[in-house]
Amino acid sequence: MASRTASVRLDHVTDQLFGDEADSALTVGAAASRLGITVRTLHHWDAIGLVRPSGRSDGGYRLYTDADLGRIGRVLVYRDVGLSLDEIRILLDAPAAHVDETLRGQRAELRQRIADLEELGESLDRIIDARKSGVLLPAHEQVSIFGRHWQPSWGPEAHERWGDSAQWAQHAERSAGRTAEDWQKIADCVETLNEDLALACRSGVEPGSAEANLLAERHRASIGVYFDCTHSMQVCLGRMYVADPGFTAFYEQVETGLTVWLRAVIDANARANGVVPESATWV
């Protein structure tokens, strides 16, 4: 019953108290049935002194008068708006000014709670949208930030390919909270990384060297912006760069031969960190 709104509860109580079938005295079972609560609840409220029946039958059974039912109705309404039983006990017999002040305070709390829930709902909407598209930006903004070679369709395509993975879920949660400025910073870092990778490849930096290992870790960190990336996962990504024509084309336009070189750099760094590239898996 707590899920009902106070207005619905108040209408229900009013109907039950002043309907054609209202009685001057009801047994605990009849009172509970009329107001849509349990006998156990009325017994508890009697035990703690919240609502005590005004009378007893000849057999000793509790009898609830119209006044008792009215008190129960107030308890139900106050409970539905979030007041505790202790607060309700005070409120039931308090002066009108105190009741008004308490209810106004409760109304303010409820409005704040509603605002918080609406904000939470908006956050959930963003996560749901991010799970589908990956980046919550209009297509023209994506191209402006990520460059003319960026395809806005890559996000939905990635969802089709990896949407069931834990990594995609993590990416969506992070993406949901990012602004255009956040994405611009990420894009700038990736562009700088790709320039440094291209220069190192062109300069003949050897995989396994200190310089190459540092670049491998920067590459892994760039993936870590989207989801937590282990060395083993990075090795799997390196394999995909070589095997997937789309990824190969991207890296080859940055620098000829970069795809194979980057994979070799990733593998050498992973080996230095205890991962055997030949048997690495997505863990």
URTALIN-V502557 format. One record per pair of residues at least 24 apart in sequence whose ideal C-beta (glycine too) atoms are under 8 Angstrom apart, sorted by the first residue. I is the first residue (numbers start at 1). J is the second residue. D is the distance in whole Angstrom. If there is no record, write none. Layout:
i | j | d
I | J | D
I | J | D
//
This chain:
i | j | d
1 | 36 | 6
1 | 37 | 6
1 | 76 | 7
1 | 80 | 8
2 | 79 | 7
2 | 80 | 6
4 | 80 | 6
5 | 80 | 7
6 | 77 | 5
6 | 80 | 5
6 | 81 | 5
9 | 76 | 5
9 | 77 | 5
9 | 80 | 5
10 | 73 | 8
10 | 77 | 5
12 | 36 | 7
13 | 72 | 8
13 | 73 | 4
13 | 76 | 6
13 | 77 | 7
14 | 73 | 8
16 | 69 | 7
16 | 73 | 8
17 | 66 | 7
17 | 69 | 5
17 | 70 | 6
17 | 73 | 6
22 | 66 | 7
22 | 69 | 8
23 | 66 | 8
24 | 65 | 6
24 | 66 | 6
25 | 55 | 6
25 | 63 | 4
25 | 64 | 7
25 | 65 | 6
26 | 63 | 7
26 | 64 | 5
26 | 69 | 7
27 | 57 | 7
27 | 61 | 6
27 | 62 | 7
27 | 63 | 7
27 | 64 | 8
28 | 53 | 7
28 | 61 | 7
28 | 62 | 5
28 | 64 | 7
31 | 64 | 4
31 | 68 | 7
31 | 69 | 6
31 | 72 | 7
34 | 69 | 7
35 | 69 | 7
35 | 72 | 6
35 | 73 | 7
35 | 76 | 7
37 | 72 | 8
37 | 76 | 7
42 | 72 | 8
45 | 72 | 8
45 | 75 | 7
45 | 85 | 8
48 | 85 | 7
48 | 89 | 8
49 | 89 | 7
50 | 75 | 6
50 | 85 | 6
50 | 88 | 7
50 | 89 | 6
50 | 92 | 8
51 | 75 | 6
81 | 106 | 5
81 | 107 | 8
81 | 110 | 7
82 | 106 | 6
82 | 109 | 7
82 | 110 | 7
123 | 176 | 7
123 | 177 | 8
126 | 176 | 4
126 | 177 | 7
127 | 172 | 6
127 | 173 | 6
127 | 176 | 4
129 | 176 | 8
130 | 171 | 8
130 | 172 | 4
130 | 173 | 7
130 | 175 | 4
130 | 176 | 4
131 | 159 | 7
131 | 163 | 7
131 | 168 | 7
131 | 169 | 7
131 | 172 | 4
132 | 156 | 7
132 | 159 | 6
133 | 159 | 7
134 | 158 | 6
134 | 159 | 6
134 | 171 | 7
134 | 172 | 7
134 | 175 | 6
135 | 175 | 6
135 | 183 | 7
136 | 175 | 6
136 | 176 | 7
136 | 178 | 7
137 | 180 | 6
137 | 183 | 7
141 | 180 | 6
145 | 180 | 7
145 | 183 | 5
145 | 184 | 5
145 | 187 | 5
146 | 183 | 8
146 | 187 | 5
147 | 187 | 7
147 | 191 | 8
149 | 250 | 7
149 | 253 | 7
166 | 227 | 8
167 | 226 | 8
167 | 227 | 4
167 | 228 | 8
167 | 233 | 8
168 | 227 | 8
170 | 226 | 7
170 | 227 | 4
170 | 228 | 7
171 | 226 | 4
171 | 227 | 5
174 | 225 | 8
174 | 226 | 7
174 | 227 | 8
175 | 226 | 8
186 | 225 | 6
189 | 222 | 7
189 | 225 | 8
190 | 222 | 6
193 | 218 | 6
193 | 219 | 7
193 | 222 | 6
194 | 254 | 5
197 | 254 | 7
197 | 255 | 7
197 | 258 | 6
197 | 262 | 6
198 | 254 | 5
198 | 255 | 4
198 | 258 | 6
201 | 255 | 5
201 | 257 | 6
201 | 258 | 5
201 | 261 | 4
201 | 262 | 7
202 | 255 | 6
205 | 265 | 8
207 | 261 | 7
207 | 264 | 4
207 | 265 | 5
207 | 267 | 7
207 | 268 | 4
207 | 269 | 8
208 | 265 | 8
208 | 268 | 4
208 | 269 | 8
208 | 271 | 8
208 | 272 | 7
212 | 265 | 5
212 | 268 | 7
212 | 269 | 7
213 | 265 | 8
213 | 268 | 7
213 | 269 | 5
213 | 272 | 6
215 | 265 | 6
216 | 265 | 5
216 | 266 | 5
216 | 268 | 7
216 | 269 | 4
216 | 270 | 8
217 | 269 | 7
219 | 262 | 7
219 | 265 | 8
219 | 266 | 7
230 | 283 | 7
231 | 269 | 7
231 | 270 | 4
231 | 273 | 5
231 | 274 | 8
231 | 275 | 5
231 | 280 | 8
232 | 270 | 7
232 | 275 | 5
232 | 280 | 4
232 | 281 | 6
232 | 282 | 7
232 | 283 | 6
233 | 282 | 6
233 | 283 | 7
234 | 266 | 5
234 | 270 | 6
235 | 266 | 6
235 | 267 | 6
235 | 270 | 5
235 | 275 | 6
235 | 277 | 5
235 | 280 | 4
236 | 280 | 6
236 | 281 | 7
236 | 282 | 5
237 | 266 | 7
238 | 262 | 7
238 | 263 | 4
238 | 266 | 4
238 | 267 | 6
239 | 263 | 7
//
